[in-house]
Amino acid sequence: MDVYGSSWVASTASSPNLSLFLAMTPITFSPSRARLISVNERHERWLSVQEIAVHLGVKTETVYVWISKKRMPGHKVGRLWKFTVSEVDAWVRSGKAAQEKGK
């Protein structure tokens, strides 16, 4: 569901260009993630296993282990795994990548 941030545009009346930008910037509410997603985030580039491994500074084998055992957020596209940096970074910040075995 797309909505427009026009309800809070009135507070930016001192800057007409900013007001117009905010009024025309669509945002999406994702009930499953219970937060607002900006247009830029919706068009975030998908990374491969190799690219996300480089981003995190780990081996590709570690990424595959995290997918299978630690529920690392990723999406299977055909035979390939794809990731967004924002989802993976949030997962790492939540501490799930560092949890002990068996937890």
N, C-alpha and C positions, 0 to 999 in steps of 0.2 A: 504494500500500500504506500503510495507516494503522497507526501504532504509537503507544504511549503511553509517556510519559517516566517510567515508574514505576521504572526501574532506578536513577535518581539521586535519587529522592524521599527515600530513607532519610537522606540527608545533611541534609535540611531538617526533621528531626524536631522542632527547637525551635519551629517555627511550623506548627501543625497545619493552619491555613487554607491556607498556602502549599503544604504537602505535598499536600493534597487537590486544590488547583488544578492543580499540576504533574502529578499522577497522572491527572487527567481532561482534560488539554489534548492533543488529538490533533496529531500532526505528520506530515508526509508526506515520504517520500524520493523525490526525482526523479532517477532514474539519468541522464537526459540532461543535467541541470544539476549532478549529483553534489554535492548539498547538501540540507540539511533545509529544508523550507518550513513556516513557521508557519501557523496557521489564519488569522491576520489577513492575511498576504500572499496566501493563496489567495483571499481575498475582496476583494482590492484592486480599486478602481474602474478601469474601462477609460476611457482618455481619447481624444478625437478628435484629428485632425491639428491643428486650431486650438488645442485645449487644451494639447497637448504643445509646440506652438510657443511659446505664452505661457510655459509652464513653463521652457523652455530660453532664452527671450528671443531667438528668431529668427523669421524670416518663414515662412509655411506653405510657400512655394516651396522654401526650404532643407530643410525636413523631407522633401518629396518627392524632392529630389535625394539626400539622405542615404539614403532608402529604396532608391532605384534604384542608386546608385553606391557607397555605403559600407556597405550591408547593415545599416542601422539596424534594431534589433529591433522588429518590429511584426507585427500579425496582421490579415489581411484578413477582414472579416466582410461577406459580400456584396460590395458595391462600396466599402465604407468601410474605412479603415485604423484600427485601434485599438491603443493602447499602454498599458503599465503603467509607472508612474513608476520603479519599482524596476529593471526591465529596461533602460530608457533611461538612467537614471542610471549603472548599472553599465557600460553601453556607452560613455558619455561618459568615465567615470573610467578605462576601459581605454585611452583615447587614440585610439580608432578614429575619432572624429568630427573629430579634428585632423590626421589623416594627410594627407600631401601627395598630390596627384593622381598617378595612375599606380602607386601602391603598394598 
